[in-house]
Amino acid sequence: MLRHSEVAAVAPSEPSQSWLLKWTKAGEARKLPGTTVLHRQEQANVDIVRPDPGLDPGLWLAQLQTTDGVEYVQPNGTVRLLTANEPNDPELGKQVYLRQIRADKAWTLANKRSNITIALVDTGVDLDHPDLQGNLVGGTNLVQPGKPPEDDNGHGTNVAGVVAAVGDNRIGTAGILWKAGIMPIKALDSQGYGEEDRLGEAILYAVNHGAQIVVLSVGLYRYSPYMRDIVQYAESKGVLLVAAGGNDGKELSSKVAVKYPAAYPTVLAVAGATASGAPEMRSNPGPEIDVAASWRVYTTALGGGYKSQEGTSMAAPQAAAAAALVWMKYPKLKPYQVQELLKQTAKDIGTAGRDDRSGYGLLQLDSALTAKLKVDAFEPNNSRDKAGKLPLNDRNAAALSGGADRDWYRVNAPYDGTLVVRYQSLIPLGKPLPVRISRYDGQRMQRGTDVKIGNKTVEWKVKKGVNYIDVQLVDVNRKEIIPYLLTAEFLMAEDDYEPNDKFDEAFTLAPQSQAVTGSFHHTGDKDWYTVSFTQGGTFKIVLQSDTVRIDPAFTIQKAGDAEIDVDDFGDGESERSPAITVTPGSKYYIRVHNASAAEASPVTGTYKLSLIVQTR
């Protein structure tokens, strides 16, 4: 049996074609009237024959079939290659991204038909699309409960086609999965917007209705404890979340960040790659990015059609389908192991090693199906000079190979603050093997902490710059392999003007032009400032942030007067007050906050409050 393709016989259509004639006994082959022997297979007792020119093929065949010693006569059919890895979908040639991520090679290695259900949390799906209908399973409409999850935007239909447009059906395109369960969950309206609680409800619906993978081609810049709980619940149920990193890389430049939910540590965060295989500059970079996939695709569209589409929204479903292929071949893998295999087999396309634009590299589906999962891809990292790069807010799998092994990591703190390292042992419960986690600042160890239970969070106050983390067994005589998960997170230090969270704690500014840099280091942080003018004139306020995760806003209040709110723009955009006329002796209060939420979570980033004063 051929592994990657098979042959099939078809009856000859012309009398001049040859026939296979088998004799009942070895050595019985002989000259028959009106028959030309083209070749003889002695071991098989078979002659390859054809009728002499001018004979009626039907009469000739009837005579052979009644000849003593002839066991059978059958057409010597033309054989053709059945390329099982190449579907017959007519628009396949336009799907160049399939070759870039090597889906075409993966089709020779894995079954394209899956019983895995993949939920699409999006704008719904065109339920009548002929290239999707065969793969749709029951979903829900959270925008208009009680109605089917019909797509009224088009985005969800685009995503669905990338994952699993029905393959080899002589219609349109082929998904990475030719046959799979697509669960449409409409959580976004016709304009592509939805509330955060609806996004959470959509994920819960997917988890509770049998989805094994959830595609989230949606996002926002604000961290949410609620969404993090939802994300962690999904993983606790063995469900893998795959999310788009965002498409603002060029527009927001240095302020850009990976969007949530992609930025949560347990979610597979996907960036974009150009057609030439380089990191796509419009894709959002960040330490949370895991892998990249093709930025541009050709896929299903509303109304039964097809179109080209771009963005990390199209890259994320490629990673989700890749995960499904891996899970079909290795059904016992945990979600984090599926992620690890995709990361370990990605093709490095950016700065050597892991980088913030493409993560561990471009998806390579065939490699993911042939490579062996490494328990610890950071090795060799048993000394500080070989420390592995541990990105912030991205969970990583590793292992200690006995007591002599030490795992070193390099973590970059973007500001002064607190480095938080979360350790999770993967050995069976009831078999604790104490582990020591230490931090080094330069050559000096700052503090070591022994972990005697399965999970532990260790925190250190750090300065901006590189830190080294060392993980080792306490008992150096142990020989067991200890797999574990490690996540590094960061919390901003309070700024130089704290405590100034209240009106009566307002930090006093001099009545002159100046700029102060602050941060939001705790939930609901609001920073108060006050300035008293000794001369008449005017002043303006400009508030800027260095990250899109801050939506800067402020209020101005003259003592005894009403507040003036200034929040005209959105995430990462600067705010300006009008010129305000002041008189000698007047006092003003300024309250700065992050308007991304009423009680916004801490943000890794800073704001700059500029006071522009003109006296007369």
C-alpha positions in Angstrom: 0.0 0.0 0.0 1.3 3.4 -1.0 1.6 5.9 1.9 0.9 9.2 0.3 -1.1 8.2 -2.8 -2.8 5.3 -4.4 -3.4 4.0 -7.9 -6.8 3.0 -9.4 -7.5 1.1 -12.5 -10.1 2.2 -15.1 -11.4 0.3 -18.1 -9.7 0.9 -21.4 -11.8 2.9 -23.8 -10.1 2.0 -27.1 -9.9 -1.4 -28.8 -6.2 -0.8 -29.4 -5.5 -0.8 -25.6 -4.1 -4.0 -24.0 -5.7 -6.7 -21.9 -4.5 -8.8 -19.0 -5.0 -12.6 -19.7 -4.3 -15.0 -16.9 -3.8 -18.8 -17.5 -5.0 -21.4 -15.0 -1.7 -23.2 -14.8 1.9 -22.1 -14.9 3.6 -22.4 -18.3 0.3 -22.7 -20.1 0.7 -19.5 -22.1 0.4 -20.2 -25.8 -0.3 -18.6 -29.1 -4.0 -17.8 -29.6 -5.5 -17.0 -33.0 -5.9 -13.3 -33.7 -4.0 -12.4 -30.6 -0.8 -10.4 -30.2 1.2 -11.0 -27.0 2.9 -7.8 -26.0 4.5 -9.0 -22.8 4.6 -12.0 -20.6 4.7 -12.1 -16.7 5.9 -15.6 -16.1 5.5 -15.6 -12.3 1.9 -14.4 -12.5 0.9 -16.6 -15.4 -0.3 -13.5 -17.2 0.0 -12.3 -20.8 -0.5 -8.7 -21.8 -2.3 -9.1 -25.1 -4.4 -7.2 -27.6 -6.5 -8.3 -30.7 -4.8 -8.3 -34.1 -5.7 -5.3 -36.3 -9.1 -5.6 -38.0 -10.6 -8.0 -35.6 -13.9 -7.2 -33.8 -12.8 -6.6 -30.1 -16.1 -7.9 -28.8 -15.9 -11.3 -30.7 -12.2 -11.6 -29.9 -12.9 -11.1 -26.2 -15.8 -13.6 -26.2 -13.6 -16.2 -27.9 -10.9 -15.8 -25.2 -13.3 -16.0 -22.4 -14.4 -19.5 -23.6 -10.9 -20.8 -24.3 -9.8 -23.7 -22.1 -7.0 -22.7 -19.6 -8.0 -19.0 -19.5 -8.8 -17.9 -16.0 -9.8 -14.4 -16.8 -9.4 -11.6 -19.3 -9.6 -8.0 -18.0 -8.7 -4.5 -19.3 -5.2 -3.4 -18.7 -6.5 -0.1 -17.4 -4.7 3.2 -17.5 -3.5 4.1 -14.0 -3.5 7.6 -12.6 -2.1 9.2 -9.5 -4.7 10.0 -6.9 -3.1 13.0 -5.1 -4.9 12.7 -1.8 -3.0 15.8 -0.6 -4.4 18.0 -3.4 -8.1 18.8 -3.3 -10.1 19.4 -6.4 -11.4 22.8 -5.3 -11.3 25.2 -8.3 -10.1 28.3 -6.3 -7.2 26.4 -4.6 -4.6 28.2 -6.8 -5.5 31.5 -5.2 -4.8 30.1 -1.7 -1.1 30.7 -1.7 -1.0 31.0 2.0 -1.6 27.2 2.3 1.8 26.6 0.8 3.4 29.2 2.9 2.4 27.5 6.1 2.9 24.1 4.4 -0.7 23.0 4.8 -0.4 21.2 1.4 2.5 19.1 2.9 0.6 18.4 6.1 -2.3 17.0 4.0 -0.1 14.0 3.1 0.6 13.4 6.8 -2.7 13.7 8.5 -6.4 13.0 8.1 -8.1 16.2 6.8 -11.3 15.0 8.3 -11.7 15.7 12.0 -14.2 15.1 14.7 -12.8 18.1 16.6 -15.2 21.0 17.0 -13.8 24.5 16.5 -15.9 27.4 17.8 -15.7 30.8 16.0 -16.5 33.7 18.3 -17.2 36.3 15.7 -20.0 37.9 13.7 -21.6 34.5 12.8 -21.2 32.5 9.6 -23.0 32.5 6.3 -25.1 29.5 7.1 -26.1 28.9 3.4 -22.6 29.1 2.0 -22.2 25.9 -0.2 -18.5 25.6 0.8 -19.3 25.8 4.6 -22.6 24.1 5.1 -21.2 20.6 5.3 -19.0 21.5 8.2 -21.4 23.6 10.3 -22.6 22.4 13.7 -25.0 24.0 16.1 -24.0 27.4 17.4 -25.8 30.4 19.0 -26.6 34.0 18.5 -25.8 36.1 21.5 -26.5 39.4 19.7 -30.1 38.4 18.9 -30.9 35.4 21.1 -33.3 33.0 19.6 -32.2 33.7 16.0 -29.6 31.6 14.1 -26.0 32.8 14.2 -26.3 34.3 10.7 -23.4 36.5 9.6 -24.4 40.1 8.8 -20.9 41.5 8.6 -18.8 39.0 6.7 -15.8 38.6 9.0 -16.9 35.4 10.6 -17.5 33.8 7.2 -14.0 34.8 6.2 -12.6 33.1 9.3 -14.7 30.0 8.8 -13.3 29.4 5.3 -9.7 29.6 6.5 -10.4 26.9 9.2 -12.6 24.5 7.3 -14.1 25.3 3.9 -15.2 21.9 2.7 -12.2 20.4 0.8 -12.2 18.2 -2.2 -15.8 19.0 -3.1 -15.2 20.7 -6.5 -16.5 24.0 -5.0 -14.5 27.1 -4.3 -11.7 26.9 -1.8 -10.3 24.3 0.7 -9.9 25.0 4.4 -6.9 23.7 6.2 -9.3 21.2 7.6 -11.4 19.6 4.8 -14.0 18.3 7.3 -14.4 19.5 10.8 -17.1 20.9 13.1 -17.4 24.7 12.8 -19.5 26.1 15.7 -20.6 29.6 14.8 -21.1 31.8 17.9 -22.3 35.3 17.0 -21.0 37.6 19.7 -20.3 40.7 17.5 -22.9 42.8 15.7 -23.1 43.9 12.0 -20.4 46.5 12.7 -18.1 44.0 14.3 -18.5 45.2 17.9 -19.6 43.5 21.1 -19.5 43.8 24.8 -16.9 42.1 27.0 -19.5 40.1 28.9 -20.8 38.8 25.6 -17.3 37.7 24.6 -17.0 35.8 27.9 -20.4 34.3 27.5 -19.4 33.1 24.0 -16.3 31.4 25.3 -18.3 29.7 28.0 -20.9 28.5 25.5 -18.1 27.0 23.3 -16.5 25.3 26.3 -19.8 23.9 27.6 -21.0 22.7 24.2 -18.1 20.5 23.2 -15.7 22.8 21.4 -12.1 21.8 21.8 -10.6 24.9 20.1 -12.0 28.5 20.2 -10.9 31.0 17.6 -11.0 34.7 18.8 -10.3 37.0 15.9 -11.4 39.8 18.2 -9.6 42.0 20.7 -9.3 45.0 23.0 -6.4 46.7 24.6 -7.7 46.6 28.2 -6.7 43.9 30.6 -9.8 42.4 32.4 -9.8 40.2 35.5 -13.2 38.9 34.3 -11.8 37.8 30.9 -8.7 36.3 32.5 -11.0 34.1 34.7 -12.9 33.0 31.6 -9.7 32.2 29.8 -8.4 30.2 32.7 -11.7 28.3 33.0 -11.5 27.3 29.3 -8.0 25.8 29.8 -9.1 24.0 33.0 -11.6 22.2 30.7 -9.0 21.2 28.2 -10.0 23.9 25.6 -7.4 25.8 23.6 -8.0 29.4 22.9 -6.4 30.9 19.8 -6.5 34.7 19.3 -5.4 37.4 16.9 -2.7 39.8 18.1 -4.0 42.9 16.4 -3.4 45.0 13.2 -2.2 48.4 14.5 1.6 47.8 14.3 2.3 50.7 11.8 -0.5 53.0 12.9 0.4 53.0 16.6 4.1 52.5 16.2 5.9 52.4 19.6 2.7 52.6 21.6 1.3 49.4 20.1 0.7 46.3 22.2 -0.8 42.9 21.7 -4.6 42.9 22.2 -6.4 40.9 24.8 -7.4 38.0 24.9 -4.3 37.2 22.8 -2.2 38.8 25.5 -3.3 36.5 28.3 -0.5 34.0 29.1 -2.5 30.8 28.3 -3.9 31.9 25.0 -2.1 31.1 21.7 -1.3 34.6 20.3 -0.9 34.8 16.6 0.8 37.5 14.5 0.9 38.1 10.8 3.6 37.3 8.2 4.0 38.7 4.7 3.8 36.7 1.5 7.6 36.7 1.3 7.8 35.2 4.8 8.8 38.2 6.8 7.1 39.6 9.9 4.2 41.8 8.9 4.9 45.3 10.2 1.2 46.0 10.5 0.8 43.2 13.0 1.0 44.1 16.7 4.3 43.1 18.3 4.8 42.1 21.9 6.3 39.5 24.2 3.0 37.7 24.3 3.2 36.7 20.6 3.6 32.9 20.1 3.6 32.2 16.4 2.9 33.9 13.1 0.8 32.9 10.1 0.0 34.3 6.7 -1.5 37.9 6.9 -3.3 37.6 3.6 -5.7 34.8 2.6 -8.3 34.0 0.0 -11.4 32.6 1.7 -15.1 32.3 1.8 -17.3 35.4 1.7 -20.9 36.4 2.4 -23.4 35.4 -0.3 -21.7 32.2 -1.2 -18.7 33.9 -2.7 -15.0 34.3 -2.1 -12.6 37.2 -1.5 -9.1 38.1 -0.3 -8.8 39.3 3.2 -6.0 40.5 5.5 -5.0 40.8 9.1 -4.2 38.8 12.2 -7.9 37.9 12.2 -7.0 35.6 9.2 -3.8 34.4 10.8 -5.4 33.2 14.0 -7.7 30.6 12.3 -4.7 29.2 10.5 -3.1 28.5 13.9 -6.4 27.0 15.2 -6.6 24.6 12.3 -3.0 23.7 12.8 -3.7 22.9 16.4 -6.6 20.7 15.3 -4.3 18.7 12.9 -1.9 18.2 15.8 -4.6 17.1 18.2 -6.0 14.6 15.6 -2.6 13.0 15.4 -1.7 13.3 19.1 -5.1 13.2 20.9 -3.5 12.9 24.4 -1.7 16.2 24.3 -2.7 18.9 26.7 -3.6 22.4 25.4 -0.2 23.8 26.5 1.6 20.9 24.7 -0.2 21.6 21.5 0.9 25.2 21.8 4.5 24.1 22.5 4.6 21.8 19.5 3.5 24.6 17.2 6.1 27.0 18.7 8.9 24.4 18.6 8.3 23.6 14.9 7.7 27.2 13.6 10.2 28.7 11.1 12.3 31.5 12.4 11.5 34.5 10.2 12.5 37.6 12.3 15.4 38.4 14.6 17.3 35.2 15.4 15.4 33.3 18.0 12.1 34.3 19.5 11.2 37.9 18.7 8.2 40.2 19.6 7.0 40.5 16.0 6.7 36.8 15.0 7.1 35.0 18.3 8.8 31.7 17.6 8.2 32.0 13.9 6.0 31.1 11.0 3.7 28.1 11.3 5.0 25.0 9.6 2.2 22.4 9.7 4.1 19.5 8.2 6.9 19.9 10.8 4.3 20.0 13.6 3.0 16.7 12.4 6.4 15.0 12.1 8.6 16.5 14.9 8.7 15.0 18.4 7.6 17.3 21.2 10.5 18.5 23.3 9.8 18.5 27.0 12.1 21.4 27.4 12.8 23.5 24.3 15.0 26.0 26.3 17.8 23.5 26.7 20.7 23.8 26.9 20.2 26.5 29.5 22.0 25.1 32.5 24.3 28.1 33.0 23.7 31.9 33.1 25.5 32.5 29.8 23.1 30.1 28.1 20.0 31.5 29.8 16.8 31.1 27.7 14.8 34.2 26.8 11.6 34.2 29.0 9.1 36.7 27.5 6.7 38.5 29.8 3.0 37.4 29.9 3.7 34.2 28.0 3.6 30.8 29.6 6.4 28.4 28.8 6.9 24.7 29.3 10.2 23.3 30.6 11.7 20.5 32.7 14.4 19.8 35.2 16.3 16.6 34.3 17.4 15.5 37.8 19.1 17.3 40.6 22.2 18.4 38.7 20.2 20.3 36.1 19.6 24.0 36.4 17.4 26.0 34.2 18.4 29.6 33.6 16.2 32.3 32.1 16.7 35.9 31.0 13.8 38.3 31.7 13.7 41.9 30.7 11.9 44.4 33.0 10.6 47.3 30.9 10.5 49.7 33.9 11.2 49.7 37.6 8.6 47.5 39.3 7.9 44.0 40.5 8.8 40.9 38.6 6.3 38.1 39.2 7.3 34.5 38.4 4.6 31.8 38.5 5.8 28.2 38.8 3.4 25.3 38.2 4.7 21.7 38.7 3.4 19.1 36.3 4.3 16.1 38.4 1.4 14.0 39.9 -0.2 15.4 43.0 1.1 13.9 46.2 4.7 13.7 44.9 6.2 17.1 45.7 9.9 17.6 44.8 11.0 20.9 46.3 12.3 23.4 43.7 14.4 26.5 44.4 13.7 29.6 42.3 16.3 32.4 42.6 16.8 35.8 40.9 20.2 37.3 40.1 20.9 41.0 39.6 24.2 41.0 37.7 26.4 38.4 39.5 24.7 38.6 42.8 21.8 36.4 43.9 19.0 38.6 45.3 16.8 36.0 46.9 15.9 32.4 46.5 12.5 30.8 47.3 11.8 27.1 47.9 8.7 25.7 46.3 7.4 22.8 48.3 3.9 22.5 46.7 2.8 22.2 43.1 2.2 25.9 42.4 4.0 29.0 43.6 4.2 32.7 42.8 7.5 34.5 43.6 7.9 38.3 43.5 10.9 40.5 43.4 11.3 44.3 43.3 13.4 45.0 40.2 15.0 47.9 38.3 14.5 48.4 34.6 16.7 46.0 32.7 17.7 42.3 32.5 17.1 39.9 35.3 18.2 36.3 35.5 16.1 33.5 37.0 17.5 30.2 38.1 15.3 27.1 38.7 16.8 24.0 40.3 15.9 21.1 42.5 16.6 21.5 46.2 17.8 17.9 46.5 20.6 17.5 44.0 20.6 13.8 44.4 17.2 13.3 42.8 17.1 11.7 39.3 13.5 12.3 38.3 12.5 14.5 35.3 10.4 17.3 36.7 8.2 19.0 34.0 6.8 22.5 34.9 5.3 25.6 33.5 6.8 29.0 34.0 5.2 32.4 33.5 6.9 35.8 34.0 4.7 38.9 34.6 5.5 42.5 35.5 3.8 45.1 37.7 4.7 48.8 37.6 6.3 50.5 40.5 4.4 53.5 42.0 5.5 56.8 40.5 7.4 59.6 42.2 4.2 61.5 43.1 2.5 58.8 45.1 0.6 58.8 47.4 -1.8 61.1 45.4 -4.9 58.9 45.0 -7.2 61.3 46.7 -8.2 65.0 46.5 -6.6 65.8 49.8 -3.4 64.0 48.7 -2.9 66.0 45.5 0.7 66.5 44.6 1.6 70.2 44.4 3.1 71.4 41.1 4.9 74.7 40.7 3.0 77.3 38.6 5.3 77.0 35.6 5.6 75.0 32.4 6.8 71.5 33.2 6.2 67.8 32.5 5.7 65.0 35.0 5.7 61.2 34.3 3.4 59.0 36.2 1.9 55.5 36.1 -1.2 53.5 37.0 0.2 50.9 39.3 -2.9 49.6 41.0 -6.5 48.9 40.1 -8.5 52.1 39.8 -5.4 54.3 40.2 -6.3 58.0 39.9 -3.5 60.6 40.3 -4.3 64.0 41.7 -2.2 67.2 41.2 -2.8 70.8 42.3 -1.3 74.1 41.2 -1.7 77.6 42.6 -1.0 80.6 40.5 0.6 83.7 41.8 0.3 85.6 38.5 -2.3 86.0 35.9 -2.1 84.4 32.5 -3.2 81.1 30.9 -2.4 77.5 31.1 -3.0 74.4 29.1 -2.7 70.7 29.9 -1.5 68.0 27.5 -1.7 64.4 28.6 0.1 61.6 26.6 0.8 57.9 27.2 3.5 55.6 25.9 1.2 52.7 25.4 -2.1 52.0 23.7 -3.2 50.2 26.9 -3.8 53.6 28.5 -6.7 55.7 27.4 -5.5 59.0 28.9 -8.1 61.3 30.4 -8.2 64.1 33.0 -10.4 66.6 34.8 -9.6 70.1 35.7 -11.4 71.9 38.6 -10.9 75.4 39.9 -11.4 75.3 43.6 -15.0 75.9 44.3 -16.1 75.5 40.6 -17.4 72.5 38.6 -15.1 70.0 37.0 -14.1 70.1 33.3 -13.7 66.6 31.8 -11.2 66.1 29.0 -11.6 62.7 27.2 -12.1 63.4 23.5 -10.0 60.5 22.0 -9.4 56.8 22.6 -6.7 54.3 23.5 -3.2 55.7 23.4 -4.3 59.1 22.0 -3.2 62.4 23.5 -5.7 64.7 25.2 -5.5 68.5 25.4 -7.4 71.1 27.3 -8.3 74.5 26.0 -6.4 77.5 27.2 -7.6 78.4 30.7 -7.4 82.0 32.0 -6.1 82.2 35.5 -5.9 85.0 38.0 -3.4 85.5 40.9 -4.4 83.4 43.9 -6.5 80.9 41.9 -6.0 77.2 42.6 -6.7 74.3 40.3 -6.9 70.5 40.8 -6.0 68.0 38.1 -7.1 64.4 38.2 -5.5 61.9 35.8 -6.9 58.5 35.1 -7.0 55.6 32.6 -10.4 55.9 30.9 -10.3 52.4 29.5 -12.5 51.3 32.4 -14.2 52.7 35.4 -11.8 50.7 37.6 -9.0 50.1 35.1 -6.4 47.4 36.0 -2.7 48.2 36.5 -0.9 49.0 33.2 2.7 48.4 32.2 3.4 51.9 30.8 3.5 55.6 31.7 1.7 58.8 31.0 3.2 62.3 30.7 1.3 65.3 32.1 2.5 68.5 30.6 1.6 71.9 32.0 2.1 74.8 29.6 1.9 78.1 31.5 2.0 81.6 30.0 2.0 84.5 32.5 1.4 88.2 31.8 
